[in-house]
Amino acid sequence: MKVLLRNPPRELDVEGPTDVSLLLRRLDLSREAHLVIEDGTLVPNGKMLGQDAVVEVRSFMSGASR
């Protein structure tokens, strides 16, 4: 599967199929701080990603302003 990372921008080939949680663990990324997107749609934790999938992993931050 092709994984597009945005910070810093890079493209990786990852062996699939795999689910979202395992993919993020393989990439040493926290699920709490990253979104996985396939075909413009947010992918939930239990979703299996196929060998031919193209996914984007984006980091995000949340918080409140004063």
ABEGO torsion letter per residue (X at the ends): XBBBBAOBBBBBBBBOBBBAAAAAAAAGBBAAABBBBBGGBBBBAABBBBAABBBBBBBBBBEBBX
